[in-house]
Amino acid sequence: MTRILAIDTALPAVSVCVLDEGADEPVARDSVAMEKGHAEALMPMIEKLMAKVEGGFASLDRVAVTVGPGSFTGIRIGVAAARGIALARGLDVVGVSTLAAFAAPLLAGEADGIVATAIDARHGHVYFSAYGPGGRLLTSPRILAVKDACRLLGGARVRAAGSGALLLRDEAALSGADIMVVNGAAAPDILAVARLGLAASPGNAPARPIYLKAPDAQPAKRPAPRLDLP
């Protein structure tokens, strides 16, 4: 039996979870919604959580962490923590896409139609992916204008999740299409992250950040050097 610690700091929440392979409910979990302060909140939350787990860190076999798309800073914080814990304890570490974590609960239910996951990337854009029956990936993670994402979905029956799902629904409605928003949460369920982490292969799911756009904060431009003419 594999026991996993799942970590998510990629979006506006800090969430951690310990799950045993094959179990329906986690051994322990905690989650706090927050826009900032992930770095200060994460390690105390993990330590508090592991204090409730019999065997503590020594009982873990694997660590999973969300690798994006999402906040540049949040992704780095989670990946650094996961890698550090895995290195210190000699554990496998795997990366889980935030878009896949939003999709997983929907794919576990109804089998027909398309599942679309969208995270609000601001300025009329979303981080987007789409899945067909059986979890088949139809559109790999990318950043798109909301109009372009809806165009890719066409007139298919769509169930959507993520903070950008409402944007898809409203845009689709302008052309008479119908997208059903199943989950408009700002961050995925940490239990879904843990389950995907258990199913992943460490060799095929590296804990490496997924960045789909340049950071909003750009380094200040240096003034051109002044020429001192004679």
C-alpha positions as CSV (number, residue, x, y, z in Angstrom):
1,M,0.0,0.0,0.0
2,T,1.3,3.4,-1.0
3,R,0.8,6.4,1.2
4,I,1.1,9.9,-0.4
5,L,1.4,13.4,0.8
6,A,-0.2,15.8,-1.7
7,I,0.6,19.6,-1.8
8,D,-1.1,22.4,-3.7
9,T,0.0,26.0,-3.6
10,A,-0.4,26.8,-7.3
11,L,-3.7,28.8,-7.0
12,P,-5.4,30.9,-4.3
13,A,-5.3,28.2,-1.6
14,V,-2.8,26.2,0.5
15,S,-3.9,22.6,0.7
16,V,-2.3,19.4,2.0
17,C,-3.5,15.8,2.2
18,V,-2.3,12.3,3.2
19,L,-4.0,9.5,1.3
20,D,-3.5,5.7,1.3
21,E,-3.8,3.9,-2.0
22,G,-7.3,2.4,-2.4
23,A,-8.8,4.4,0.4
24,D,-12.0,6.5,-0.2
25,E,-11.2,9.0,2.5
26,P,-7.9,10.7,3.3
27,V,-5.9,9.9,6.5
28,A,-5.8,13.7,7.1
29,R,-6.3,16.9,5.1
30,D,-6.3,20.6,5.5
31,S,-6.9,23.6,3.2
32,V,-7.0,27.4,3.6
33,A,-8.1,29.8,0.9
34,M,-5.5,32.6,0.5
35,E,-4.3,35.0,-2.2
36,K,-0.9,35.6,-0.6
37,G,1.3,34.1,2.2
38,H,1.6,30.6,0.8
39,A,5.3,30.4,1.7
40,E,4.6,31.3,5.4
41,A,1.6,29.0,5.6
42,L,2.7,25.8,3.9
43,M,5.4,24.2,6.1
44,P,3.5,24.8,9.4
45,M,0.4,23.3,7.8
46,I,2.3,20.2,6.7
47,E,3.9,19.8,10.1
48,K,0.5,20.1,11.8
49,L,-1.0,17.6,9.4
50,M,1.7,15.0,9.7
51,A,1.5,15.2,13.5
52,K,-2.0,13.7,13.1
53,V,-0.8,10.9,10.9
54,E,0.3,7.7,12.6
55,G,4.0,7.1,11.7
56,G,4.4,10.7,10.6
57,F,6.8,11.4,7.7
58,A,8.3,8.0,8.1
59,S,5.0,6.4,6.9
60,L,5.1,8.2,3.6
61,D,6.0,6.6,0.3
62,R,5.5,9.4,-2.2
63,V,4.9,13.2,-2.5
64,A,2.7,14.8,-5.1
65,V,2.6,18.5,-5.9
66,T,0.6,20.7,-8.3
67,V,3.0,22.1,-10.9
68,G,0.7,24.5,-12.7
69,P,-0.6,26.3,-14.6
70,G,-1.2,28.9,-11.9
71,S,0.7,31.4,-9.9
72,F,4.5,31.6,-10.6
73,T,5.3,32.2,-6.9
74,G,2.8,29.6,-5.6
75,I,4.0,26.9,-8.0
76,R,7.7,27.5,-7.0
77,I,6.8,27.3,-3.3
78,G,5.0,24.0,-3.6
79,V,7.5,22.3,-5.9
80,A,10.4,23.4,-3.6
81,A,8.7,22.0,-0.5
82,A,7.8,18.7,-2.2
83,R,11.3,18.2,-3.6
84,G,12.8,19.0,-0.2
85,I,10.6,16.6,1.7
86,A,11.1,13.9,-0.9
87,L,14.9,14.4,-0.8
88,A,15.1,14.4,2.9
89,R,13.0,11.2,3.3
90,G,14.2,9.4,0.2
91,L,10.7,9.4,-1.4
92,D,9.4,9.5,-5.0
93,V,8.0,12.9,-6.0
94,V,5.5,13.5,-8.8
95,G,3.9,16.5,-10.4
96,V,0.2,16.9,-11.0
97,S,-1.4,19.5,-13.4
98,T,-3.9,21.8,-11.8
99,L,-6.1,21.4,-14.9
100,A,-6.0,17.6,-14.6
101,A,-6.9,17.9,-10.9
102,F,-10.0,19.9,-11.8
103,A,-11.0,17.4,-14.4
104,A,-10.5,14.2,-12.4
105,P,-13.7,14.3,-10.3
106,L,-15.8,15.0,-13.5
107,L,-14.2,12.2,-15.5
108,A,-14.8,9.8,-12.6
109,G,-18.6,10.3,-13.1
110,E,-20.4,10.6,-16.4
111,A,-18.6,9.0,-19.4
112,D,-20.1,10.9,-22.3
113,G,-19.4,14.5,-23.5
114,I,-16.4,16.7,-23.1
115,V,-14.9,17.8,-19.8
116,A,-13.2,21.3,-20.1
117,T,-11.1,22.8,-17.4
118,A,-10.3,26.5,-17.3
119,I,-8.4,28.7,-14.9
120,D,-8.8,32.4,-15.1
121,A,-5.5,33.8,-16.5
122,R,-6.9,37.4,-16.5
123,H,-7.2,39.8,-19.4
124,G,-9.8,37.7,-21.2
125,H,-7.6,34.6,-21.2
126,V,-7.8,31.2,-19.5
127,Y,-5.5,28.3,-18.9
128,F,-7.4,25.5,-20.7
129,S,-7.5,21.8,-21.4
130,A,-10.2,19.4,-22.6
131,Y,-10.8,15.7,-22.1
132,G,-13.0,13.1,-23.8
133,P,-14.5,9.9,-22.6
134,G,-12.2,7.8,-20.5
135,G,-10.0,10.8,-19.7
136,R,-8.5,11.0,-23.2
137,L,-6.7,14.3,-23.6
138,L,-8.3,16.3,-26.4
139,T,-6.5,19.6,-25.9
140,S,-3.2,19.8,-24.0
141,P,-2.8,22.6,-21.4
142,R,-2.4,26.0,-23.0
143,I,-3.4,29.6,-22.5
144,L,-6.1,30.9,-24.8
145,A,-8.5,33.8,-25.2
146,V,-11.9,32.8,-23.9
147,K,-13.4,33.1,-27.4
148,D,-10.8,30.7,-28.8
149,A,-11.3,28.1,-26.0
150,C,-15.1,28.1,-26.7
151,R,-14.4,27.8,-30.5
152,L,-12.3,24.7,-29.8
153,L,-15.2,23.2,-27.9
154,G,-17.6,23.8,-30.7
155,G,-21.2,22.7,-30.0
156,A,-20.4,19.6,-28.1
157,R,-21.9,18.8,-24.7
158,V,-19.5,20.2,-22.2
159,R,-19.1,20.0,-18.5
160,A,-16.6,22.5,-17.1
161,A,-14.6,23.1,-13.9
162,G,-12.2,25.7,-12.6
163,S,-12.2,29.4,-11.9
164,G,-12.5,30.1,-15.7
165,A,-15.5,27.8,-16.2
166,L,-18.0,30.7,-15.8
167,L,-16.1,32.7,-18.4
168,L,-16.5,29.8,-20.8
169,R,-20.1,29.4,-20.1
170,D,-20.9,33.1,-20.5
171,E,-18.9,33.3,-23.8
172,A,-20.5,30.2,-25.2
173,A,-24.0,31.5,-24.3
174,L,-23.4,34.4,-26.7
175,S,-23.5,32.0,-29.6
176,G,-26.3,29.8,-28.3
177,A,-24.0,27.0,-27.0
178,D,-24.5,25.6,-23.5
179,I,-21.6,24.8,-21.1
180,M,-22.6,23.3,-17.7
181,V,-20.4,24.6,-14.9
182,V,-20.0,21.7,-12.4
183,N,-17.3,23.3,-10.3
184,G,-16.2,26.9,-10.4
185,A,-13.8,26.7,-7.5
186,A,-10.6,28.7,-7.5
187,A,-8.4,25.7,-6.6
188,P,-8.8,22.0,-7.1
189,D,-9.8,19.5,-4.5
190,I,-6.6,18.3,-2.8
191,L,-8.0,14.8,-2.7
192,A,-8.1,14.7,-6.5
193,V,-4.4,15.8,-6.5
194,A,-3.5,13.0,-4.1
195,R,-5.4,10.4,-6.3
196,L,-3.7,11.6,-9.4
197,G,-0.4,11.5,-7.6
198,L,-0.9,7.9,-6.7
199,A,-1.8,6.9,-10.3
200,A,1.1,8.8,-11.8
201,S,4.5,7.3,-12.7
202,P,7.4,9.2,-11.2
203,G,9.3,8.8,-14.6
204,N,6.5,10.4,-16.6
205,A,5.2,13.0,-14.2
206,P,8.2,15.1,-13.0
207,A,7.7,17.7,-10.3
208,R,8.6,20.4,-12.8
209,P,6.7,23.7,-13.0
210,I,4.3,24.3,-16.0
211,Y,4.5,27.9,-17.0
212,L,2.2,28.9,-19.9
213,K,2.8,32.6,-19.9
214,A,5.4,35.2,-18.9
215,P,5.1,36.6,-15.4
216,D,2.9,39.7,-14.9
217,A,5.8,41.4,-13.1
218,Q,8.6,42.2,-15.5
219,P,12.1,43.4,-14.5
220,A,12.5,47.1,-14.8
221,K,14.1,48.2,-18.0
222,R,17.6,49.7,-17.5
223,P,18.0,53.2,-19.0
224,A,20.2,53.2,-22.1
225,P,23.8,54.3,-21.2
226,R,24.5,57.9,-21.9
227,L,27.1,58.7,-24.4
228,D,29.6,61.3,-23.2
229,L,30.5,63.1,-26.4
230,P,33.5,65.4,-26.6
